[in-house]
Amino acid sequence: MEIKELLESLGISLEKIVSAAMQMHIPHPGVETEDEARRIFGKELEHALADPNLCALIYAGIALERDVAQGLIYLGEGYHLDASSLIADEVLGLSISKYIGGYKGLFEYVRCDNAKPGIVAELGPFMDDVIAGLIGGISANMYDAGLRKNKGR
């Protein structure tokens, strides 16, 4: 199953990801309006989800959430509370954001992880960081694409 279909089957539509990202949108040169941000973010999201390495990281988060829910693995009593003792979820989010958007992606991931916009607030301990990492990395690329577009004027 393709990653977009799997995310959709979990209630994480691309539109929900875009909407959460737009809650974090800050106007930048070339990405001043939400309409422009949606267009660029959507294009960057499609590009990112075509990368098999990124898909593997997303699949890892999905598998961890599923296996904990099914009782196949045990990660401690604090797991469901997203306790500070569980850092593997943060490492996964950081890895995704940096893979997509470098250090700028890390910055955007932290903003998103702290704010928990839209669908991010509804997800479990691993998937909230997976989607926040995805939003963070793609947002960084969106702002860079806007700057490149703006300089080309």
C-alpha positions as CSV (number, residue, x, y, z in Angstrom):
1,M,0.0,0.0,0.0
2,E,1.3,3.4,-0.9
3,I,2.1,5.8,2.0
4,K,-0.6,8.3,1.0
5,E,-3.2,5.5,1.1
6,L,-2.0,4.1,4.4
7,L,-2.0,7.6,6.0
8,E,-5.6,8.1,4.6
9,S,-6.7,4.8,6.1
10,L,-5.5,6.0,9.5
11,G,-7.5,9.3,9.1
12,I,-4.5,11.3,8.2
13,S,-5.4,12.9,4.9
14,L,-3.1,15.1,2.9
15,E,-5.6,17.9,3.3
16,K,-5.4,17.5,7.1
17,I,-1.7,17.7,6.9
18,V,-1.8,20.8,4.7
19,S,-4.4,22.4,7.0
20,A,-2.3,21.8,10.1
21,A,0.7,23.3,8.3
22,M,-1.4,26.4,7.4
23,Q,-2.1,27.0,11.1
24,M,1.7,27.4,11.4
25,H,2.1,29.5,8.3
26,I,4.0,32.8,8.7
27,P,4.1,35.1,5.6
28,H,7.5,35.1,3.9
29,P,8.7,36.6,0.7
30,G,7.1,34.5,-2.1
31,V,4.7,32.8,0.3
32,E,2.8,35.8,1.6
33,T,-0.7,34.4,1.3
34,E,-2.3,31.2,2.6
35,D,-3.4,30.3,-0.9
36,E,0.2,30.5,-2.1
37,A,1.5,28.6,0.9
38,R,-1.1,25.8,0.3
39,R,-0.1,25.5,-3.3
40,I,3.7,25.3,-2.6
41,F,3.3,23.1,0.5
42,G,1.0,20.7,-1.4
43,K,3.6,20.4,-4.2
44,E,6.4,19.9,-1.7
45,L,4.3,17.3,0.2
46,E,3.7,15.3,-3.0
47,H,7.4,15.4,-3.8
48,A,8.4,14.3,-0.2
49,L,5.9,11.4,-0.1
50,A,7.5,10.0,-3.3
51,D,10.8,9.5,-1.5
52,P,11.2,5.8,-0.4
53,N,13.5,6.8,2.5
54,L,11.0,9.2,3.9
55,C,8.2,6.6,3.4
56,A,10.3,4.1,5.4
57,L,10.5,6.6,8.3
58,I,6.8,7.2,8.2
59,Y,6.1,3.5,8.0
60,A,8.2,3.0,11.1
61,G,6.1,5.4,13.1
62,I,2.9,3.8,11.9
63,A,4.2,0.3,12.8
64,L,5.3,1.4,16.3
65,E,1.9,2.9,17.0
66,R,0.1,-0.2,15.6
67,D,2.3,-2.7,17.5
68,V,1.9,-0.8,20.8
69,A,-1.9,-0.6,20.3
70,Q,-2.0,-4.4,19.6
71,G,0.1,-5.2,22.6
72,L,2.9,-6.7,20.4
73,I,5.5,-4.4,22.0
74,Y,5.6,-2.7,25.4
75,L,7.2,0.7,25.8
76,G,6.3,1.4,29.4
77,E,3.5,2.9,31.4
78,G,4.3,6.5,30.2
79,Y,3.9,5.6,26.5
80,H,0.2,6.7,26.2
81,L,1.0,9.9,28.1
82,D,3.8,10.7,25.6
83,A,6.0,10.9,28.7
84,S,9.3,12.7,28.6
85,S,11.1,9.4,29.1
86,L,10.0,8.3,25.6
87,I,12.4,10.1,23.2
88,A,12.3,7.7,20.3
89,D,9.2,9.5,19.0
90,E,11.1,12.8,19.0
91,V,14.1,11.2,17.3
92,L,11.8,10.0,14.5
93,G,10.2,13.5,14.1
94,L,13.7,15.1,14.1
95,S,15.0,12.7,11.6
96,I,12.1,13.2,9.2
97,S,12.3,17.0,9.5
98,K,16.0,17.2,9.0
99,Y,16.0,14.7,6.1
100,I,13.5,16.8,4.3
101,G,14.5,20.4,5.2
102,G,17.9,20.3,6.9
103,Y,18.4,22.4,10.0
104,K,15.6,24.8,8.9
105,G,13.3,21.8,8.9
106,L,14.4,21.0,12.5
107,F,13.4,24.5,13.6
108,E,10.0,24.2,11.9
109,Y,9.5,20.7,13.5
110,V,10.1,22.1,17.0
111,R,7.6,24.9,16.3
112,C,5.0,22.4,15.0
113,D,5.7,19.8,17.8
114,N,5.2,22.5,20.4
115,A,2.0,24.0,18.9
116,K,0.4,20.7,17.8
117,P,-1.8,22.2,15.2
118,G,-4.8,20.4,13.7
119,I,-4.3,16.7,13.1
120,V,-1.0,16.7,15.0
121,A,-2.9,17.1,18.3
122,E,-5.1,14.1,17.6
123,L,-2.4,11.6,17.0
124,G,-0.5,9.2,19.2
125,P,3.0,9.6,20.6
126,F,4.8,8.5,17.5
127,M,2.5,9.7,14.8
128,D,2.3,13.2,16.2
129,D,6.0,13.6,15.8
130,V,6.1,11.9,12.4
131,I,3.5,14.3,11.1
132,A,5.1,17.3,12.9
133,G,8.4,16.3,11.3
134,L,6.8,16.1,7.9
135,I,5.2,19.5,8.3
136,G,8.4,21.0,9.7
137,G,10.6,19.7,6.8
138,I,8.2,20.6,4.1
139,S,7.5,24.0,5.6
140,A,11.2,24.8,5.5
141,N,11.3,23.8,1.8
142,M,8.1,25.8,1.1
143,Y,9.7,28.9,2.5
144,D,12.9,28.3,0.5
145,A,10.8,27.7,-2.7
146,G,9.0,31.0,-2.0
147,L,12.3,32.8,-1.7
148,R,13.6,31.3,-4.9
149,K,10.4,32.3,-6.7
150,N,10.6,35.8,-5.2
151,K,14.2,36.4,-6.3
152,G,13.2,35.3,-9.8
153,R,10.8,38.2,-10.2
